[in-house]
Amino acid sequence: MKNTLSILTVPAFDDNYLWIIHDGKHAAVVDPGDAAPILAALEGSQLELSAILLTHHHADHIGGVPALLARKQVPVFGPSNDNIAAVSNKLLQGQHITVPGLGLELDVIEVPGHTRGHIAYYAAGQHWLFCGDTLFAGGCGRLFEGTPSQMLASLDKLAALPDDTAVYCAHEYTMSNLRFAREVEPDNQALLKRIHVEQEKRDQGIPTVPTRIKLERQTNPFLRIREASVRTRLVATGKISANKDDASNFGALREWKNHFR
């Protein structure tokens, strides 16, 4: 199966990535916030929609679903606890699904924090992760509905995946995230190298996504909250008065990022 399935990158809005998983004939769409570019990509590659996979309820991830279903009725997989009306197959942590038309097997991982019911999909056979707005290249999603402890636990689940797992997140936020990461860990040599590599991609109009779990563990401050370099920097910059528990430190780091420009 590894050799028969491919992923199309579909840019949308200002900085979203929508994903089409296909076998050359059938296709599943991940987080179709806008139907128009999805329909154009399906038509351009002569693909037939067979399923829709949703990670959470925000409009830039589900907005295109009604128009896609108007064209063809297909199963809509999504979180049980995120209040998405279009979902026909509600999913919970630990469930295992097979995507219709593709035979792609996915494990469901509950990753609350960005929203209360956010889920991610992991394809163990391919080492692919579709994680919506939970883990980004160099960063993580804002805590709109969840708590720091929830998001930290969610990121811990994703960080435990194999090193070579390809992370298909939903936004091109990488350079902004890495500028913040450099503020947190200015002496992280892996991070400094990554900034150079990713900037070269952007200069050529190449997406920085997917990233890899190993690289995120090396350079993403939100996966490195337990590192002494990150904790010390939080204290040195006055973000926390003294080193606290992991969740409190994570909350301080996320709040710092919220206001970083």
Steps between C-alpha positions, in 0.01 A plus 500: 500500500788736566573513128141547386379792713602860448418835659414817310567835666214745438567859615196699611421841649816686606697220664292181528596162363224256408607142435377249242602139556453294183588183312473651153126441487335543841568784739442597861518867598636620833354821650346652185446854619433616143330282241614688188871407503413145604257456211756648260770263626271198480398588146855582395627162620187309394429382853169389650422613853441204732526648853552816704717507813460785750720583800300780667211742457664827389360645178829495310499121546135411436363787290517311171322188622142596397605580144697176471207297631269679257713359220525151650377339819798338673576400861622788717733392781562736787521549876217386724537797733546803275141572392533462121157440348631346178687216672339163423772288661585633847840398631666457838851436630633160404255426220638348183340582167547397140447782251240402237635462150863513610540221751711742704507404866500783753524514878304774675683708759308744718703820533291759691642845559440708189137387521345271758435215259794529259627171356793394283537210257809280491574263213738252663574321173616820331617696807268787409338730757213736422476721807300809401592791725652310793864461397650741247843506340695677774195575714155401622145629482351765726303383802158622395303244702741276688753539780880499501502157665268362231710638215822380658355150536380511140840605371664229710288243315615633163864538605503130592434396139792362294780739406426487128128573534402761241295774667228638273382802695255753364687832473814659359601665827850359503724805468303697759514200732874459451567868570330451833687175561828689450394748769444208734815304410747736330785248534316198359721406205247261348247784506737749337571251223131437455422870464745521210358190330137602538562858385657367182181302437280803552720713274428246226129479579536144631283392797682429826239236580511207557755512776628198698450406863875467564563852372217635714645340811832665421376850418139560609494676840154364581636145479807608698329657801680258734844598366710703743578754225129576453413512870800723575407737220145533630636613837770724350245687287259542789230280347494301823638605837662164566498156343157341553325183392503401134143613428558845657823541306321394181222753564758776546672403176172496307403840644837640396443373146151654495652847532823445305550704185 
